[in-house]
Amino acid sequence: MTAQAATPYKPPSTPLFTILPSSWIPYAELMRLDRPDGFYAFYWHYAIGLGFAACLTAPPPTPSTLLSLSLHLALWTLLLRGITCTWNDNLDQEFDRRVTRTKNRPIARGAVSTMNAHIFTLLLIGLAGAVLVPLSREAVIHALGITVVLMIYPLGKRFTDFPQVILGVGFAMPVFMCCAVLGMQISLPFPWTCYTTGTGTSGDGVGDGVLQIRAFPAAAGLFLVSLLWTVIFDTVYAHQDVKDDVKAGVRSLAVLLGGWTKAVLSVLAAGQVMLLLWVGVMCQFSVVYFVLGCGGAGGVLASMLWLVKLDRPASCAWWFGPGSKLVGACLVAGFWGEYLVRSDMAGLVAAL
């Protein structure tokens, strides 16, 4: 049975849902706690951003610091996803009732009222705000920007054929947020100025004996990597519903591109890999990054574009879920592997 087949509503059977009170289940569904693939779609970008920023911070953050920040941002991601999914379902409830895959969502099926969903959204926003309190002012500003963009995303389906691009911007902004979390100061008005990873100075404001890196171009390149990655995989995901979307009047790149989807996504995937190479060159990363990050992600993207069956919802769902995880894992391995290389080098220099 495909993802499009009409089925009656069945409560999720994952372990968490077996212990929740029945009245809580619709709200847990609004947060998509039964669908972890979407959490990873959000969280990969924070793990990648932390790895990138850790490679350019001197002295490098300790593994325990990175682990603590990773868990902190995971909690933020969980709440942010809950906010945006609840908001999305509330705005899209009329569309959802006309699409087979989404008609059993809590608001669409009447398990949660429109007003209660808005109240729940405000509650989640309050909790997410509390999670942001320990972070720097710059990081909080980026977090607020991410939230606003992701809450605009559902409106994109009504007024533009490019909602995946709006989603991509929201998913890519964590690159800059993670830089702020680790204290990197990237000056937007002067993007081509050098950022020093050093702390000492020689009287000219430049770190002693430390490689100078043009940080903003590299961060901007990684921002575009995340944007393109999101556009590629969310367009594949949207092909599950393309027939119902046409009938319901939902606009998307999947509807717009039609038979040209694979050709266009192939160009975007090539651009993503080229940008990854650009980031590595700008930051003078080691072979570890180029093999694991660039080579790994490029291989998975090529495999997806060759193997995915856009007319088969199950194939689109697999490549959005496990397939996207493979790309995320490669990028995380590339940046965190580079962090380990640089940490060892920094330790060796300190010992000398």
Helices and strands as residue ranges (DSSP letters): H 15-19, H 25-30, H 36-56, H 63-91, H 93-96, H 114-132, H 137-159, H 163-172, H 174-181, E 195-196, E 212-213, H 215-238, G 239-241, H 242-248, H 253-257, G 258-260, H 261-283, H 287-289, I 290-295, H 296-307, H 313-318, I 319-323, H 324-351
